[in-house]
Amino acid sequence: MIAEILIFLVTTLLFYILFVYKKTHYFFEKKGLKYLPGIPMFGNMYHSTVGTKHYLEDLDVVYRAFPDEKYVGLIEGTSPIVLIRDPELIKTITVKDFDHFVNHKQFFDKDIDPLFGGSILMMKGQYIYLWVQIYICMYVLNDKQAEVTIDWSHNSKNR
């Protein structure tokens, strides 16, 4: 009886691991992203998880695997992540389309490290929209200030 339960649990666990592994790979294949297949339950971060390499070295392997791609797939544990390689695309995302990329992966907790945890890069949900509204207001005010300054300097020359 115990052996049957143990076999059932091991079999269920193996099927779950394979399901998650294939689900992650299917995510990249469906999106048409190139990726390096990782080790089940570790993804591409096996060496950094077991401590034989630094996290950035595992990232570097995936980054350099596809030198002509603008973005590639990275598997961190069981999570699919898009690794952006193109500097112009990074600039577009971080400057122009920042409000469309919310709820980033949190590296620092706001309660433990208020400086980095409370930065705009770590904001989640409604806070990011509040920041975007403040940014828009600041942009509009600066634009209006520039118009007033130009108008004033133009009028002072005509006097």
C-alpha positions as a printed Julia matrix, in Angstrom:
159×3 Matrix{Float64}:
  0.0    0.0     0.0
  2.75   2.46    0.92
  4.77   1.46   -2.13
  1.77   2.13   -4.39
  1.23   5.58   -2.87
  4.94   6.34   -3.23
  4.95   5.24   -6.88
  1.84   7.34   -7.52
  3.41  10.43   -5.92
  6.7   10.02   -7.8
  4.88   9.48  -11.11
  2.63  12.49  -10.51
  5.64  14.64   -9.65
  7.49  13.55  -12.81
  4.48  14.29  -14.99
  4.08  17.7   -13.35
  7.75  18.52  -13.95
  7.49  17.48  -17.61
  4.24  19.43  -18.03
  5.77  22.64  -16.67
  8.93  22.07  -18.72
  6.99  21.61  -21.96
  4.62  24.5   -21.14
  7.55  26.91  -20.88
  9.05  25.68  -24.14
  5.68  25.88  -25.86
  5.4   29.52  -24.72
  8.54  30.45  -26.65
  7.67  28.34  -29.67
  4.2   29.9   -29.88
  5.71  33.4   -29.78
  8.43  32.5   -32.3
 11.27  33.29  -29.9
 14.58  31.51  -30.04
 15.64  30.02  -26.72
 18.05  27.55  -25.18
 16.2   24.58  -23.69
 17.0   24.37  -20.02
 17.04  21.68  -17.39
 13.59  20.86  -15.95
 12.8   22.86  -12.8
 16.03  24.9   -13.2
 15.68  26.26  -16.71
 18.77  28.08  -17.94
 19.81  28.97  -14.38
 21.04  25.56  -13.21
 24.63  26.61  -12.5
 23.66  29.74  -10.57
 21.04  27.79   -8.61
 23.52  25.17   -7.43
 26.19  27.83   -6.89
 28.83  26.82   -9.42
 28.46  30.05  -11.44
 27.16  33.55  -10.89
 23.68  34.48  -12.12
 25.14  36.87  -14.7
 27.26  34.1   -16.21
 24.14  32.02  -16.85
 22.49  35.08  -18.39
 25.54  35.66  -20.56
 25.34  32.15  -22.01
 21.78  32.76  -23.2
 22.57  36.32  -24.3
 25.46  35.21  -26.54
 23.73  32.11  -27.92
 21.78  34.09  -30.53
 23.89  37.11  -31.58
 21.61  38.24  -34.43
 18.32  38.27  -32.49
 16.78  41.41  -30.97
 15.32  39.39  -28.1
 15.57  35.78  -26.94
 13.83  33.49  -24.5
 15.28  32.77  -21.08
 13.96  30.15  -18.69
 14.45  31.0   -15.03
 13.28  28.05  -12.99
  9.88  27.45  -14.53
  9.23  31.03  -15.62
  9.63  32.16  -19.22
 11.4   35.53  -19.51
 12.1   37.62  -22.59
 15.7   38.85  -22.63
 16.02  41.97  -24.77
 19.32  42.38  -26.59
 18.73  45.34  -28.93
 19.75  48.72  -27.42
 17.18  50.65  -29.47
 14.4   48.33  -28.34
 15.54  48.73  -24.72
 15.46  52.51  -25.17
 11.97  52.38  -26.66
 10.64  50.23  -23.83
 12.25  52.17  -20.99
 11.44  55.64  -22.32
  8.5   55.71  -24.7
  6.53  52.58  -23.77
  7.37  52.43  -20.08
  3.74  52.54  -18.96
  2.94  49.39  -20.97
  5.54  47.29  -19.14
  4.36  47.27  -15.54
  4.74  44.77  -12.71
  8.4   43.99  -13.24
 10.22  41.28  -11.39
 10.93  42.57   -7.9
 14.6   42.46   -6.91
 14.33  44.6    -3.78
 11.53  44.64   -1.23
 10.19  48.12   -0.49
 10.11  47.42    3.27
 13.69  46.16    3.41
 15.3   48.62    0.98
 13.09  51.71    0.51
 15.53  53.4    -1.88
 15.62  50.71   -4.56
 12.4   48.93   -3.61
 10.44  52.15   -3.97
 11.97  53.21   -7.28
  9.9   53.48  -10.43
 11.47  50.29  -11.79
 10.07  48.26   -8.89
  6.59  49.81   -8.76
  3.61  47.55   -9.23
 -0.01  47.99  -10.24
 -1.69  51.31   -9.57
  1.47  53.03   -8.34
  3.01  52.89  -11.8
 -0.04  54.62  -13.27
  0.23  57.34  -10.63
  3.87  57.87  -11.58
  2.98  58.01  -15.28
  0.37  60.68  -14.55
  2.93  62.7   -12.59
  5.43  62.31  -15.45
  2.83  63.5   -18.0
  1.97  66.52  -15.83
  5.65  67.4   -15.46
  6.15  67.09  -19.22
  3.15  69.31  -19.95
  4.27  71.9   -17.39
  7.81  71.94  -18.78
  6.42  72.28  -22.29
  4.2   75.21  -21.2
  7.16  76.8   -19.4
  9.2   76.55  -22.59
  6.38  78.23  -24.54
  6.18  81.06  -22.0
  9.96  81.52  -22.04
 10.08  81.6   -25.84
  7.15  84.0   -25.96
  8.74  86.29  -23.35
 12.12  86.34  -25.11
 10.41  87.01  -28.44
  8.44  89.94  -26.96
 11.49  91.42  -25.22
 13.38  91.59  -28.51
 10.56  93.54  -30.14
 10.64  96.31  -27.51
